[in-house]
Amino acid sequence: MAVSKSNEQSNLNRNSGIVFGLAATAWNQFGDYLQRKHQARKNKRTYQRLLENDDYLLRDIGLSRRIVHQMKQSSTNSDTELELQKIRATAGRYL
């Protein structure tokens, strides 16, 4: 009798661990999803603000409307600020 209770407790602990692991994975995936959505919203807002500027202002920061539109079209969920820094670093070569 004591052996079967021990086995039941062991199985219960193992099952609890599996359920907890699945819940933690689902929670992490949900968190990742929310982060991607937040980043996409930030990127969209950044592109909109950039495109509100006049052409001469965009040139002053090493950009053009064409580049901003290209970035917007090819945008994945990467950070827009990092992409802009890369473009500014190489702006003299492409503009």
Biopython code that builds the backbone (N, CA, C, O; Angstrom):
import numpy as np
from Bio.PDB.StructureBuilder import StructureBuilder

atoms = [
    (1, "MET", "N", (0.814, -1.191, 0.000)),
    (1, "MET", "CA", (0.000, 0.000, 0.000)),
    (1, "MET", "C", (0.862, 1.262, 0.000)),
    (1, "MET", "O", (0.558, 2.222, -0.708)),
    (2, "ALA", "N", (1.929, 1.264, 0.786)),
    (2, "ALA", "CA", (2.808, 2.424, 0.859)),
    (2, "ALA", "C", (3.538, 2.633, -0.459)),
    (2, "ALA", "O", (3.823, 3.767, -0.843)),
    (3, "VAL", "N", (3.842, 1.532, -1.155)),
    (3, "VAL", "CA", (4.550, 1.632, -2.427)),
    (3, "VAL", "C", (3.653, 2.284, -3.476)),
    (3, "VAL", "O", (4.119, 3.127, -4.242)),
    (4, "SER", "N", (2.391, 1.912, -3.523)),
    (4, "SER", "CA", (1.492, 2.473, -4.529)),
    (4, "SER", "C", (1.240, 3.959, -4.282)),
    (4, "SER", "O", (1.124, 4.740, -5.227)),
    (5, "LYS", "N", (1.156, 4.349, -3.003)),
    (5, "LYS", "CA", (0.988, 5.778, -2.707)),
    (5, "LYS", "C", (2.232, 6.550, -3.118)),
    (5, "LYS", "O", (2.131, 7.680, -3.597)),
    (6, "SER", "N", (3.381, 5.964, -2.938)),
    (6, "SER", "CA", (4.634, 6.599, -3.331)),
    (6, "SER", "C", (4.687, 6.764, -4.845)),
    (6, "SER", "O", (5.110, 7.806, -5.346)),
    (7, "ASN", "N", (4.253, 5.722, -5.581)),
    (7, "ASN", "CA", (4.223, 5.799, -7.044)),
    (7, "ASN", "C", (3.216, 6.844, -7.517)),
    (7, "ASN", "O", (3.479, 7.582, -8.466)),
    (8, "GLU", "N", (2.061, 6.902, -6.851)),
    (8, "GLU", "CA", (1.049, 7.891, -7.217)),
    (8, "GLU", "C", (1.584, 9.305, -7.006)),
    (8, "GLU", "O", (1.378, 10.184, -7.843)),
    (9, "GLN", "N", (2.268, 9.518, -5.891)),
    (9, "GLN", "CA", (2.840, 10.839, -5.599)),
    (9, "GLN", "C", (3.914, 11.185, -6.624)),
    (9, "GLN", "O", (4.002, 12.330, -7.069)),
    (10, "SER", "N", (4.725, 10.211, -6.998)),
    (10, "SER", "CA", (5.771, 10.421, -7.997)),
    (10, "SER", "C", (5.165, 10.796, -9.352)),
    (10, "SER", "O", (5.634, 11.715, -10.023)),
    (11, "ASN", "N", (4.113, 10.064, -9.741)),
    (11, "ASN", "CA", (3.435, 10.368, -11.008)),
    (11, "ASN", "C", (2.785, 11.748, -10.968)),
    (11, "ASN", "O", (2.826, 12.488, -11.950)),
    (12, "LEU", "N", (2.189, 12.088, -9.832)),
    (12, "LEU", "CA", (1.561, 13.386, -9.680)),
    (12, "LEU", "C", (2.602, 14.499, -9.807)),
    (12, "LEU", "O", (2.360, 15.500, -10.481)),
    (13, "ASN", "N", (3.753, 14.330, -9.163)),
    (13, "ASN", "CA", (4.819, 15.322, -9.254)),
    (13, "ASN", "C", (5.323, 15.454, -10.694)),
    (13, "ASN", "O", (5.556, 16.567, -11.167)),
    (14, "ARG", "N", (5.492, 14.342, -11.385)),
    (14, "ARG", "CA", (5.977, 14.351, -12.761)),
    (14, "ARG", "C", (4.962, 15.061, -13.673)),
    (14, "ARG", "O", (5.338, 15.891, -14.501)),
    (15, "ASN", "N", (3.677, 14.726, -13.511)),
    (15, "ASN", "CA", (2.633, 15.357, -14.318)),
    (15, "ASN", "C", (2.532, 16.856, -14.031)),
    (15, "ASN", "O", (2.320, 17.654, -14.945)),
    (16, "SER", "N", (2.681, 17.230, -12.780)),
    (16, "SER", "CA", (2.644, 18.650, -12.425)),
    (16, "SER", "C", (3.790, 19.395, -13.090)),
    (16, "SER", "O", (3.624, 20.523, -13.556)),
    (17, "GLY", "N", (4.949, 18.761, -13.130)),
    (17, "GLY", "CA", (6.105, 19.376, -13.780)),
    (17, "GLY", "C", (5.882, 19.562, -15.267)),
    (17, "GLY", "O", (6.265, 20.586, -15.832)),
    (18, "ILE", "N", (5.261, 18.571, -15.911)),
    (18, "ILE", "CA", (4.979, 18.661, -17.339)),
    (18, "ILE", "C", (3.987, 19.782, -17.616)),
    (18, "ILE", "O", (4.179, 20.573, -18.540)),
    (19, "VAL", "N", (2.936, 19.849, -16.822)),
    (19, "VAL", "CA", (1.921, 20.889, -17.000)),
    (19, "VAL", "C", (2.539, 22.267, -16.767)),
    (19, "VAL", "O", (2.276, 23.203, -17.522)),
    (20, "PHE", "N", (3.345, 22.387, -15.741)),
    (20, "PHE", "CA", (3.997, 23.668, -15.463)),
    (20, "PHE", "C", (4.920, 24.060, -16.617)),
    (20, "PHE", "O", (4.957, 25.224, -17.015)),
    (21, "GLY", "N", (5.660, 23.097, -17.150)),
    (21, "GLY", "CA", (6.552, 23.368, -18.273)),
    (21, "GLY", "C", (5.794, 23.845, -19.500)),
    (21, "GLY", "O", (6.225, 24.776, -20.179)),
    (22, "LEU", "N", (4.657, 23.203, -19.786)),
    (22, "LEU", "CA", (3.839, 23.614, -20.930)),
    (22, "LEU", "C", (3.259, 25.009, -20.724)),
    (22, "LEU", "O", (3.218, 25.817, -21.652)),
    (23, "ALA", "N", (2.815, 25.280, -19.512)),
    (23, "ALA", "CA", (2.261, 26.602, -19.214)),
    (23, "ALA", "C", (3.336, 27.676, -19.333)),
    (23, "ALA", "O", (3.078, 28.762, -19.851)),
    (24, "ALA", "N", (4.534, 27.376, -18.857)),
    (24, "ALA", "CA", (5.633, 28.348, -18.946)),
    (24, "ALA", "C", (5.995, 28.606, -20.398)),
    (24, "ALA", "O", (6.260, 29.749, -20.771)),
    (25, "THR", "N", (6.012, 27.570, -21.221)),
    (25, "THR", "CA", (6.317, 27.729, -22.649)),
    (25, "THR", "C", (5.252, 28.585, -23.324)),
    (25, "THR", "O", (5.574, 29.491, -24.093)),
    (26, "ALA", "N", (3.993, 28.302, -23.040)),
    (26, "ALA", "CA", (2.903, 29.087, -23.635)),
    (26, "ALA", "C", (2.995, 30.543, -23.192)),
    (26, "ALA", "O", (2.780, 31.450, -23.996)),
    (27, "TRP", "N", (3.310, 30.770, -21.934)),
    (27, "TRP", "CA", (3.422, 32.128, -21.415)),
    (27, "TRP", "C", (4.569, 32.874, -22.104)),
    (27, "TRP", "O", (4.427, 34.042, -22.465)),
    (28, "ASN", "N", (5.704, 32.193, -22.284)),
    (28, "ASN", "CA", (6.850, 32.810, -22.958)),
    (28, "ASN", "C", (6.517, 33.137, -24.412)),
    (28, "ASN", "O", (6.896, 34.198, -24.909)),
    (29, "GLN", "N", (5.817, 32.243, -25.093)),
    (29, "GLN", "CA", (5.438, 32.499, -26.481)),
    (29, "GLN", "C", (4.480, 33.677, -26.572)),
    (29, "GLN", "O", (4.569, 34.478, -27.503)),
    (30, "PHE", "N", (3.578, 33.789, -25.630)),
    (30, "PHE", "CA", (2.652, 34.912, -25.596)),
    (30, "PHE", "C", (3.418, 36.219, -25.366)),
    (30, "PHE", "O", (3.126, 37.235, -25.996)),
    (31, "GLY", "N", (4.383, 36.184, -24.473)),
    (31, "GLY", "CA", (5.223, 37.363, -24.214)),
    (31, "GLY", "C", (6.003, 37.770, -25.456)),
    (31, "GLY", "O", (6.100, 38.957, -25.768)),
    (32, "ASP", "N", (6.557, 36.796, -26.164)),
    (32, "ASP", "CA", (7.276, 37.085, -27.415)),
    (32, "ASP", "C", (6.345, 37.700, -28.446)),
    (32, "ASP", "O", (6.727, 38.641, -29.142)),
    (33, "TYR", "N", (5.133, 37.182, -28.550)),
    (33, "TYR", "CA", (4.144, 37.713, -29.482)),
    (33, "TYR", "C", (3.839, 39.180, -29.163)),
    (33, "TYR", "O", (3.799, 40.022, -30.060)),
    (34, "LEU", "N", (3.625, 39.477, -27.874)),
    (34, "LEU", "CA", (3.336, 40.853, -27.480)),
    (34, "LEU", "C", (4.505, 41.779, -27.782)),
    (34, "LEU", "O", (4.298, 42.918, -28.198)),
    (35, "GLN", "N", (5.732, 41.304, -27.577)),
    (35, "GLN", "CA", (6.902, 42.120, -27.886)),
    (35, "GLN", "C", (7.001, 42.409, -29.376)),
    (35, "GLN", "O", (7.320, 43.532, -29.766)),
    (36, "ARG", "N", (6.730, 41.408, -30.220)),
    (36, "ARG", "CA", (6.766, 41.613, -31.675)),
    (36, "ARG", "C", (5.708, 42.623, -32.103)),
    (36, "ARG", "O", (5.976, 43.489, -32.935)),
    (37, "LYS", "N", (4.507, 42.517, -31.539)),
    (37, "LYS", "CA", (3.439, 43.453, -31.881)),
    (37, "LYS", "C", (3.809, 44.881, -31.444)),
    (37, "LYS", "O", (3.572, 45.839, -32.181)),
    (38, "HIS", "N", (4.374, 45.014, -30.271)),
    (38, "HIS", "CA", (4.785, 46.319, -29.767)),
    (38, "HIS", "C", (5.860, 46.917, -30.671)),
    (38, "HIS", "O", (5.804, 48.100, -31.006)),
    (39, "GLN", "N", (6.845, 46.097, -31.068)),
    (39, "GLN", "CA", (7.909, 46.578, -31.942)),
    (39, "GLN", "C", (7.350, 46.991, -33.301)),
    (39, "GLN", "O", (7.773, 48.003, -33.859)),
    (40, "ALA", "N", (6.407, 46.223, -33.837)),
    (40, "ALA", "CA", (5.800, 46.558, -35.123)),
    (40, "ALA", "C", (5.058, 47.890, -35.030)),
    (40, "ALA", "O", (5.112, 48.695, -35.960)),
    (41, "ARG", "N", (4.377, 48.121, -33.930)),
    (41, "ARG", "CA", (3.657, 49.381, -33.727)),
    (41, "ARG", "C", (4.632, 50.556, -33.632)),
    (41, "ARG", "O", (4.383, 51.624, -34.191)),
    (42, "LYS", "N", (5.744, 50.351, -32.919)),
    (42, "LYS", "CA", (6.769, 51.392, -32.813)),
    (42, "LYS", "C", (7.360, 51.697, -34.187)),
    (42, "LYS", "O", (7.554, 52.860, -34.541)),
    (43, "ASN", "N", (7.645, 50.648, -34.955)),
    (43, "ASN", "CA", (8.221, 50.833, -36.289)),
    (43, "ASN", "C", (7.274, 51.623, -37.183)),
    (43, "ASN", "O", (7.700, 52.541, -37.885)),
    (44, "LYS", "N", (6.005, 51.274, -37.160)),
    (44, "LYS", "CA", (5.020, 51.959, -37.998)),
    (44, "LYS", "C", (4.960, 53.441, -37.641)),
    (44, "LYS", "O", (4.915, 54.301, -38.520)),
    (45, "ARG", "N", (4.961, 53.724, -36.357)),
    (45, "ARG", "CA", (4.915, 55.107, -35.893)),
    (45, "ARG", "C", (6.184, 55.859, -36.330)),
    (45, "ARG", "O", (6.112, 57.026, -36.716)),
    (46, "THR", "N", (7.330, 55.194, -36.268)),
    (46, "THR", "CA", (8.584, 55.824, -36.683)),
    (46, "THR", "C", (8.561, 56.158, -38.166)),
    (46, "THR", "O", (8.948, 57.259, -38.559)),
    (47, "TYR", "N", (8.112, 55.217, -38.997)),
    (47, "TYR", "CA", (8.044, 55.466, -40.435)),
    (47, "TYR", "C", (7.081, 56.614, -40.745)),
    (47, "TYR", "O", (7.373, 57.465, -41.586)),
    (48, "GLN", "N", (5.951, 56.633, -40.075)),
    (48, "GLN", "CA", (4.982, 57.704, -40.301)),
    (48, "GLN", "C", (5.580, 59.061, -39.952)),
    (48, "GLN", "O", (5.403, 60.033, -40.686)),
    (49, "ARG", "N", (6.282, 59.120, -38.841)),
    (49, "ARG", "CA", (6.891, 60.382, -38.426)),
    (49, "ARG", "C", (7.990, 60.811, -39.388)),
    (49, "ARG", "O", (8.124, 61.997, -39.690)),
    (50, "LEU", "N", (8.770, 59.860, -39.866)),
    (50, "LEU", "CA", (9.813, 60.197, -40.835)),
    (50, "LEU", "C", (9.210, 60.755, -42.119)),
    (50, "LEU", "O", (9.702, 61.740, -42.669)),
    (51, "LEU", "N", (8.148, 60.124, -42.587)),
    (51, "LEU", "CA", (7.548, 60.540, -43.850)),
    (51, "LEU", "C", (6.799, 61.866, -43.739)),
    (51, "LEU", "O", (6.461, 62.473, -44.755)),
    (52, "GLU", "N", (6.538, 62.316, -42.517)),
    (52, "GLU", "CA", (5.903, 63.621, -42.322)),
    (52, "GLU", "C", (6.893, 64.763, -42.554)),
    (52, "GLU", "O", (6.485, 65.905, -42.761)),
    (53, "ASN", "N", (8.194, 64.458, -42.521)),
    (53, "ASN", "CA", (9.216, 65.489, -42.695)),
    (53, "ASN", "C", (9.375, 65.865, -44.161)),
    (53, "ASN", "O", (9.062, 65.091, -45.065)),
    (54, "ASP", "N", (9.869, 67.071, -44.363)),
    (54, "ASP", "CA", (10.179, 67.521, -45.712)),
    (54, "ASP", "C", (11.428, 66.800, -46.219)),
    (54, "ASP", "O", (12.209, 66.253, -45.439)),
    (55, "ASP", "N", (11.596, 66.811, -47.540)),
    (55, "ASP", "CA", (12.742, 66.127, -48.146)),
    (55, "ASP", "C", (14.073, 66.676, -47.653)),
    (55, "ASP", "O", (15.010, 65.912, -47.421)),
    (56, "TYR", "N", (14.164, 67.991, -47.490)),
    (56, "TYR", "CA", (15.445, 68.557, -47.058)),
    (56, "TYR", "C", (15.796, 68.118, -45.640)),
    (56, "TYR", "O", (16.974, 67.956, -45.322)),
    (57, "LEU", "N", (14.799, 67.923, -44.787)),
    (57, "LEU", "CA", (15.065, 67.440, -43.430)),
    (57, "LEU", "C", (15.534, 65.987, -43.458)),
    (57, "LEU", "O", (16.441, 65.605, -42.719)),
    (58, "LEU", "N", (14.913, 65.191, -44.308)),
    (58, "LEU", "CA", (15.358, 63.797, -44.430)),
    (58, "LEU", "C", (16.795, 63.742, -44.931)),
    (58, "LEU", "O", (17.592, 62.944, -44.438)),
    (59, "ARG", "N", (17.138, 64.593, -45.918)),
    (59, "ARG", "CA", (18.517, 64.621, -46.429)),
    (59, "ARG", "C", (19.487, 65.010, -45.324)),
    (59, "ARG", "O", (20.601, 64.489, -45.266)),
    (60, "ASP", "N", (19.073, 65.922, -44.442)),
    (60, "ASP", "CA", (19.947, 66.348, -43.349)),
    (60, "ASP", "C", (20.329, 65.193, -42.423)),
    (60, "ASP", "O", (21.414, 65.193, -41.841)),
    (61, "ILE", "N", (19.453, 64.229, -42.293)),
    (61, "ILE", "CA", (19.776, 63.084, -41.432)),
    (61, "ILE", "C", (20.233, 61.872, -42.241)),
    (61, "ILE", "O", (20.340, 60.765, -41.714)),
    (62, "GLY", "N", (20.501, 62.095, -43.522)),
    (62, "GLY", "CA", (21.073, 61.035, -44.352)),
    (62, "GLY", "C", (20.060, 60.062, -44.907)),
    (62, "GLY", "O", (20.397, 58.914, -45.193)),
    (63, "LEU", "N", (18.821, 60.501, -45.064)),
    (63, "LEU", "CA", (17.784, 59.630, -45.591)),
    (63, "LEU", "C", (17.100, 60.267, -46.792)),
    (63, "LEU", "O", (17.327, 61.437, -47.098)),
    (64, "SER", "N", (16.278, 59.505, -47.458)),
    (64, "SER", "CA", (15.404, 60.009, -48.509)),
    (64, "SER", "C", (14.069, 59.291, -48.367)),
    (64, "SER", "O", (13.977, 58.279, -47.672)),
    (65, "ARG", "N", (13.052, 59.801, -49.011)),
    (65, "ARG", "CA", (11.739, 59.144, -48.961)),
    (65, "ARG", "C", (11.828, 57.724, -49.511)),
    (65, "ARG", "O", (11.197, 56.802, -48.994)),
    (66, "ARG", "N", (12.624, 57.567, -50.570)),
    (66, "ARG", "CA", (12.786, 56.250, -51.188)),
    (66, "ARG", "C", (13.324, 55.240, -50.170)),
    (66, "ARG", "O", (12.832, 54.116, -50.071)),
    (67, "ILE", "N", (14.338, 55.662, -49.421)),
    (67, "ILE", "CA", (14.929, 54.760, -48.427)),
    (67, "ILE", "C", (13.923, 54.424, -47.340)),
    (67, "ILE", "O", (13.811, 53.269, -46.929)),
    (68, "VAL", "N", (13.189, 55.431, -46.870)),
    (68, "VAL", "CA", (12.195, 55.189, -45.812)),
    (68, "VAL", "C", (11.124, 54.228, -46.319)),
    (68, "VAL", "O", (10.729, 53.308, -45.603)),
    (69, "HIS", "N", (10.654, 54.435, -47.547)),
    (69, "HIS", "CA", (9.646, 53.527, -48.109)),
    (69, "HIS", "C", (10.206, 52.111, -48.271)),
    (69, "HIS", "O", (9.508, 51.131, -48.011)),
    (70, "GLN", "N", (11.456, 52.009, -48.697)),
    (70, "GLN", "CA", (12.074, 50.685, -48.834)),
    (70, "GLN", "C", (12.179, 49.995, -47.481)),
    (70, "GLN", "O", (11.900, 48.802, -47.359)),
    (71, "MET", "N", (12.581, 50.751, -46.470)),
    (71, "MET", "CA", (12.671, 50.175, -45.129)),
    (71, "MET", "C", (11.302, 49.714, -44.650)),
    (71, "MET", "O", (11.167, 48.650, -44.046)),
    (72, "LYS", "N", (10.297, 50.525, -44.926)),
    (72, "LYS", "CA", (8.941, 50.188, -44.493)),
    (72, "LYS", "C", (8.447, 48.916, -45.191)),
    (72, "LYS", "O", (7.818, 48.066, -44.561)),
    (73, "GLN", "N", (8.729, 48.789, -46.479)),
    (73, "GLN", "CA", (8.287, 47.624, -47.246)),
    (73, "GLN", "C", (9.017, 46.351, -46.816)),
    (73, "GLN", "O", (8.407, 45.287, -46.710)),
    (74, "SER", "N", (10.312, 46.464, -46.571)),
    (74, "SER", "CA", (11.094, 45.272, -46.248)),
    (74, "SER", "C", (11.191, 45.030, -44.759)),
    (74, "SER", "O", (11.935, 44.157, -44.312)),
    (75, "SER", "N", (10.439, 45.802, -43.988)),
    (75, "SER", "CA", (10.538, 45.726, -42.541)),
    (75, "SER", "C", (10.039, 44.392, -42.008)),
    (75, "SER", "O", (8.922, 43.954, -42.285)),
    (76, "THR", "N", (10.902, 43.775, -41.245)),
    (76, "THR", "CA", (10.468, 42.655, -40.419)),
    (76, "THR", "C", (10.285, 43.249, -39.037)),
    (76, "THR", "O", (10.136, 44.465, -38.910)),
    (77, "ASN", "N", (10.291, 42.456, -38.034)),
    (77, "ASN", "CA", (10.093, 43.008, -36.700)),
    (77, "ASN", "C", (11.400, 43.479, -36.083)),
    (77, "ASN", "O", (11.543, 43.507, -34.861)),
    (78, "SER", "N", (12.352, 43.849, -36.929)),
    (78, "SER", "CA", (13.614, 44.347, -36.409)),
    (78, "SER", "C", (13.425, 45.767, -35.872)),
    (78, "SER", "O", (12.420, 46.425, -36.143)),
    (79, "ASP", "N", (14.385, 46.204, -35.130)),
    (79, "ASP", "CA", (14.310, 47.519, -34.510)),
    (79, "ASP", "C", (14.620, 48.587, -35.549)),
    (79, "ASP", "O", (15.692, 48.568, -36.154)),
    (80, "THR", "N", (13.706, 49.507, -35.760)),
    (80, "THR", "CA", (13.852, 50.564, -36.757)),
    (80, "THR", "C", (15.050, 51.452, -36.445)),
    (80, "THR", "O", (15.756, 51.885, -37.355)),
    (81, "GLU", "N", (15.280, 51.721, -35.179)),
    (81, "GLU", "CA", (16.394, 52.588, -34.807)),
    (81, "GLU", "C", (17.723, 51.991, -35.242)),
    (81, "GLU", "O", (18.602, 52.716, -35.710)),
    (82, "LEU", "N", (17.883, 50.686, -35.096)),
    (82, "LEU", "CA", (19.124, 50.047, -35.537)),
    (82, "LEU", "C", (19.271, 50.118, -37.047)),
    (82, "LEU", "O", (20.369, 50.341, -37.556)),
    (83, "GLU", "N", (18.172, 49.928, -37.765)),
    (83, "GLU", "CA", (18.209, 50.022, -39.226)),
    (83, "GLU", "C", (18.582, 51.431, -39.660)),
    (83, "GLU", "O", (19.356, 51.601, -40.601)),
    (84, "LEU", "N", (18.046, 52.438, -38.992)),
    (84, "LEU", "CA", (18.369, 53.820, -39.330)),
    (84, "LEU", "C", (19.835, 54.130, -39.055)),
    (84, "LEU", "O", (20.467, 54.862, -39.817)),
    (85, "GLN", "N", (20.374, 53.586, -37.988)),
    (85, "GLN", "CA", (21.786, 53.800, -37.681)),
    (85, "GLN", "C", (22.669, 53.185, -38.767)),
    (85, "GLN", "O", (23.674, 53.776, -39.161)),
    (86, "LYS", "N", (22.294, 51.995, -39.252)),
    (86, "LYS", "CA", (23.057, 51.361, -40.329)),
    (86, "LYS", "C", (23.018, 52.217, -41.587)),
    (86, "LYS", "O", (24.036, 52.389, -42.259)),
    (87, "ILE", "N", (21.851, 52.748, -41.902)),
    (87, "ILE", "CA", (21.709, 53.573, -43.103)),
    (87, "ILE", "C", (22.507, 54.855, -42.959)),
    (87, "ILE", "O", (23.177, 55.275, -43.903)),
    (88, "ARG", "N", (22.447, 55.480, -41.801)),
    (88, "ARG", "CA", (23.211, 56.714, -41.597)),
    (88, "ARG", "C", (24.699, 56.458, -41.727)),
    (88, "ARG", "O", (25.429, 57.294, -42.260)),
    (89, "ALA", "N", (25.161, 55.307, -41.245)),
    (89, "ALA", "CA", (26.585, 54.982, -41.310)),
    (89, "ALA", "C", (27.051, 54.807, -42.755)),
    (89, "ALA", "O", (28.205, 55.095, -43.073)),
    (90, "THR", "N", (26.164, 54.340, -43.627)),
    (90, "THR", "CA", (26.543, 54.093, -45.011)),
    (90, "THR", "C", (25.896, 55.080, -45.973)),
    (90, "THR", "O", (25.948, 54.884, -47.187)),
    (91, "ALA", "N", (25.286, 56.140, -45.444)),
    (91, "ALA", "CA", (24.511, 57.066, -46.270)),
    (91, "ALA", "C", (25.353, 57.705, -47.377)),
    (91, "ALA", "O", (24.860, 57.881, -48.491)),
    (92, "GLY", "N", (26.557, 58.041, -47.107)),
    (92, "GLY", "CA", (27.399, 58.687, -48.105)),
    (92, "GLY", "C", (27.656, 57.807, -49.306)),
    (92, "GLY", "O", (27.896, 58.312, -50.403)),
    (93, "ARG", "N", (27.610, 56.502, -49.122)),
    (93, "ARG", "CA", (27.874, 55.582, -50.215)),
    (93, "ARG", "C", (26.679, 55.417, -51.140)),
    (93, "ARG", "O", (26.850, 55.112, -52.320)),
    (94, "TYR", "N", (25.471, 55.614, -50.623)),
    (94, "TYR", "CA", (24.276, 55.295, -51.397)),
    (94, "TYR", "C", (23.485, 56.507, -51.854)),
    (94, "TYR", "O", (22.689, 56.401, -52.787)),
    (95, "LEU", "N", (23.682, 57.644, -51.228)),
    (95, "LEU", "CA", (22.890, 58.826, -51.597)),
    (95, "LEU", "C", (23.580, 59.637, -52.660)),
    (95, "LEU", "O", (23.056, 60.665, -53.089)),
]
sb = StructureBuilder()
sb.init_structure("model")
sb.init_model(0)
sb.init_chain("A")
sb.init_seg("    ")
for serial, (resi, resn, name, xyz) in enumerate(atoms, 1):
    if name == "N":
        sb.init_residue(resn, " ", resi, " ")
    sb.init_atom(name, np.array(xyz, "f"), 0.0, 1.0, " ", f" {name:<3s}", serial, name[0])
structure = sb.get_structure()
